[in-house]
Amino acid sequence: MANSQPSIASIRFYEDHAQGLFVQYQSLNFERVHGEWLHQLPEQPGLALDVGAGSGRDAEALAKRGWQVMAVEPADKLRSLGQAHTSPHDVTWIDDALPALGRVRQLSQRFQLILVSAVWMHLPPIEQQRALRVLSSLLAPGGLLVITCREGPNEDEREFQSVKVAELDSWAQDLALVPVQASFNDDQLGRKAVAWHLRVFKLPDDGTGALPTLRHIIVNDSKASSYKLGLLRTLTRLADSAPGIVISRTEEWVTVPLAWISHSTSASTALRL
């Protein structure tokens, strides 16, 4: 397992109750759980990452729709059950966990879809922003990030952390992720004290892949104190998330008005891609 991950107590719960949880997850079909955002999926399937894949229900459903799925699950017994269940399909399983997703990142893949279902509330608040940064770096241009998280008390040994969706939305904006859908829904298992938040974000695509590539380097660079890097981050986020402000574009340069980042209305600045 990755060194940085949800609490050991929560993972142990999924280990100790793997068979019962497998049956519970399989009792709800994919379309019932995720139906409200499925219209966001592109017509052409691609590479999908299912983080916290559990029983493999969602991974199997995506594979049946033509997606090549990488399923991430840190609980060994639950992962084994899911792997056996999805064996006839194009699903690859990996032992990894948020917030680091170290083994996934080592593969140097970019995903057209990342699904993080019923996982976010297991992350300590201090790790949630880091997790979103890691996930955004794994998105391909035009890729979708789908997050569902639980609100409400638990009646077992699992540790559910506080999730502030307003903070999640703000962090996503800082990473130049575009919100495309949000909702708050009742629990599919009928638990009256439990409800679910949905957030769907999209990584913009300028058509060439240059801006997302540059954005990946700049936004995730560790030199956060550099004012030059901060300026580059600002320019990249503007050009990436608001393509309408771009004055001109070549294969190497994109020019945006400096008025967007200063009080000068006549100047402009160019960013080399």
Secondary structure, 3 states (H helix, E strand, C coil): CCCCCCCHHHHHHHHHCHHHHHHHHHCCCHHHHHHHHHHHCCCCCCEEEEECCCCCHHHHHHHHCCCEEEEECCCHHHHHHHHHHCCCCCEEEECCCCCCCHHHHHCCCCEEEEEEECCHHHCCHHHHHHHHHHHHHCEEEEEEEEEEEEECCCCCCCCCCCCCHHHHHHHHHHCCCEEEEEEEEECCCCCCCCEEEEEEEECCCCCCCHHHHHHHHHHCCCCCCCHHHHHHHHHHHHHHHCHHHCCEECCCEEEEEHHHCCCCCCCEEEEEC
